[in-house]
Amino acid sequence: MALRADDLIDRRRLRRKLTFWRVAAFGIVALGVIALSAWFYGDDFGGSTVDHIAKVR
């Protein structure tokens, strides 16, 4: 059974939408992992934002 031109166009549109949602889901998961690690490690995550005390001789 040969596909009509409309069917091919619809498949291409669906594939494009699916690619968008895959990329969006990957971005959301990546942001979630970053947020979770920042919450889990707390102040150790920033590193340079921790106050330091220097000794003056």
C-alpha positions in Angstrom: 0.0 0.0 0.0 1.6 3.3 -1.1 1.4 6.3 1.1 -0.3 9.4 -0.1 1.4 12.8 -0.1 -0.8 13.9 2.8 0.2 10.9 4.9 3.9 11.6 4.3 3.5 15.2 5.3 1.7 14.2 8.5 4.4 11.7 9.3 7.1 14.4 8.9 5.1 16.8 11.1 4.7 14.2 13.8 8.3 13.3 13.7 9.3 16.9 14.1 6.9 17.3 17.1 8.3 14.1 18.6 11.9 15.4 18.3 10.9 18.7 19.9 9.4 16.9 22.9 12.3 14.5 23.3 14.7 17.5 23.4 12.4 19.3 25.8 12.2 16.3 28.1 16.0 15.8 28.0 16.4 19.5 29.0 14.0 19.2 31.9 15.7 16.1 33.2 19.1 17.8 32.9 17.8 20.8 34.9 16.3 18.5 37.4 19.6 16.7 37.9 21.4 20.0 38.4 18.8 21.3 40.8 18.8 18.0 42.8 22.6 17.9 43.0 22.7 21.6 44.1 20.1 20.8 46.8 21.9 17.6 47.9 25.4 19.1 48.0 24.3 22.5 49.4 27.2 24.9 49.8 29.7 22.5 48.4 28.1 22.9 45.0 29.0 26.6 44.6 32.5 26.4 46.0 33.5 30.0 45.5 30.6 31.4 47.4 31.8 30.1 50.7 33.3 32.7 53.1 37.0 32.3 53.9 38.9 33.7 56.8 42.4 34.9 56.2 45.2 35.2 58.8 47.1 38.5 58.7 50.7 38.3 60.0 
